[in-house]
Amino acid sequence: MIKIKNNKFPWFKYYKDMKSTLKYPDISMYELVRKSCIKYPSNIAYSYYKTKVTYKSFLRKIDLCACSYAKIGVIKGSNVTICSPNTPEAIISFYALNKIGAVVNMLHPLSSEEEIKFALNLTKCEYLFISDIAYSKFKNIREKTSVKKVIYVSVSESMDPITKIGFYITKGRKLLRPLEDDIIPYNRFLAMGRFYNKKVVDKNKGNDVSVILHSGGTTGTPKGIMLTNMNFNSLVLSELEINKVLGSKVSILAIMPIFHGFGLGCTFHACLTSGGHAIILPSVEPKKFDETLLKYRPNIIACVPSILETLTYSKKLKNEDLSFIKCIVCGGDTLSTALNKKIDEFLKSHNSKTKVRTAFGMTESTAGVTMMPLEETRCESIGIPIPDSFIKIVKPGTEEELKPLEIGEICISGPTVMKGYLNEEKETNLVLKKHKDKKVWLHSGDLGYMDSDGFIYFKSRLKRMIVSSGYNIYPGQIEEIISSHPYVKTCAVVGLPHPYKKEVIKAYIVLKDNIELTSEVKKSIKSYCEKNIASYSLPYAYGYRKEIPKTLVGKVAYRKLLNDEE
């Protein structure tokens, strides 16, 4: 644990009713959740459509599932892949495997066949838990992997009967169902656990690698990120300290995916270790997010900016009372000042007393290292470090710490920082570096600055920074200005190669639904840019699209824009 001096870390003065350092038990993620189940046995742990499960029942399901995995041969250190959207079975499997001490490889069910094959082979996976929506892709590449045993489950497994029928009619009947004898259906899999005559004992420690998450890292190439029990447990205990809203019987809309650190750590694990109620949904259509909100009435929403934006132009929410919303945590992508203010005004006009609380992190730091304090609001800022996490801004490529307001690379130190990249010692050493202070710092590849109060401001990915005629240009600033034009719904900015300027800016723009693309509209936006953007930062070209492409986890897919043939 880092020894601290209050005068050295200016953000400590905003730790109102908060501890600056915490004690973290040397236990598994399962054990932290088990303690919650014992403390809150009658609380609702999760709901899935109309199915509700108490913490007492949740623990029984986890323990039975652990016996089932042990029965098929899973032991401490085994690698097991979960390829599923958010479902109760996936969450139960995750904690069951954590109890055994297996390393759980979390994989996006919408990944391509090549991505699935790469992830399975990277981890030398022998056991696979897979949902029906992903099975057909795995079937095509199975012979090229090391997988020996497969547990198959439908997304509809825990749905109430009426919802289950609806799912089958609309989606389920189109999905490929396995006929192979060695594919174990989930119900038969659980039955096997009832005949396991040994006891599964949790002997796991905080420093044990428990999860592999996948990310492009700072270089953009696929990597397996090794995260420990301590990484996740310290994350949620720190988050509970700074969030102040999470707790017993508090409901959270659990729509961030479990194969992403934001979903697995900041949403599910944080909720389930505090006696909260996780409202599980396998997917949410952004255009129907307003309906989802009114149907489930969650106290906490954790999501990306693109989801929140849909609320502000919803007709269904126009006259609704949203006082049930106690906290909104926004992360995973940049939240513009204009959108931030717009959402805050929307919440206030609908009787919610909260404001959007921005957060920042990366998979290599278990998703979350900063959050806006409950009592503060600073537009453009991504908040202050959570307890026991430390941030400094350095000159890129060095350890030289910069002064307040100077832009440099964001470096992170603390208990949430990953153990390293799987089978990538060289890549690990490029981002995890021991500085002169003897602490290990994660070099994030993100550019930003810290103000004199210790609030952090994100500017762009180091690789997204555009250098044009010697000027450093931060795309986020340009995007925010263009997005503030009354005709513009959203935009994304990229740098294109140029023979003598090195790079020039192209802005991709999505107009508001009621605005038709005309020469007058184009002229208005261009004039607005010329008036509000410095000449060296002006877009060289403008592209108009119906939507901005997104990655599988909802971030802007800048690489797709760079490869645009337009």
Secondary structure, DSSP 8 states (H G I E B T S, - for coil): -----TTT-GGGGG-TT--SS----S--HHHHHHHHHHHSTTSEEEEETTEEEEHHHHHHHHHHHHHHHHHTT--TT-EEEEE-SS-HHHHHHHHHHHHHT-EEEEE-TT--HHHHHHHHHHTT--EEEEEHHHHHHHHHHGGGS---EEEEE-TTTTS-HHHHHHHHHHTGGGS-----TTEEEHHHHHHHHTT--S-------TTSEEEEEEE-TTTTS-EEEEEEHHHHHHHHHHHHHHH-S--TT-EEEE-S-TTSHIIIIIIIIHHHTTT-EEEE-S---GGGHHHHHHHH--SEEEE-HHHHHHHHT-STTTT---TT--EEEE-SS---HHHHHHHHHHHHHTT----EEEEE--GGGTT-SEE--TT---TTEEEEE-TT-EEEEE-TTS--B--TT--EEEEEESTTS-SEETT-HHHHHHHEEE-TTS-EEEEEEEEEEE-TTS-EEEEEETTT-EEETTEEE-HHHHHHHHHTSTTEEEEEEEEEEETTTEEEEEEEEEE-TT----HHHHHHHHHHHHHHS-GGGS-SEEEE-SS--B-TTSSB-HHHHHT---
